[in-house]
Amino acid sequence: MTAESAVEARWAELSDMDRSTLRVAWTEAFDNTPPHFLSMTFMRKALIWHVQCRRFGGLSPDVKRAFDSASAGKTMRNTPAAIRPGTQLVREWNGRRYQVDVSDDGYVMNGERFKSLSAIALHITGTSWSGPRFFGLKSKSGGVA
């Protein structure tokens, strides 16, 4: 049985469960009893999400951090959009012009491959920099420039 069909089968099972059976399934999945005010629809959705996370993996660390920040009332920092392959980044540093080509598997400068913009910024300046900030993709405060 594929992971997708297993999730579909579990969804069908959950759709046929009454409230008391859903509460038992919740307790088995989350190791505690659900609050009494939860609707059956919500319990089904939470239980199927739990199955999907177990089968396909959960939230990425970045998404978890964003949720933690939002739930703590903190404002979330803007991050630059992904830079598409084929993009050229240009930066002048100490009177010299540097051009970086974005490829599918990293970055290329003067025929040399780099895994990150920060590695290129280190190569150019000799000190640790945030690569996106060095190339003007982020402002000093961390937001998108």
Buried (B, 14 or more C-beta within 10 A) or exposed (E): EEEEEBBEEBBEBBEEBEEEEBBEBBEEBEEEEBEEEBEBEEBBEBBBEBBBEEEEEEEEEEEEEBEEEEEEEEEEEEBBEEBEEEEEBEBEEEEEEBEBBBEEEBBBBEEEEBEEBBBBBBEBEEEEBBBBBBBEBBEEEEEEE
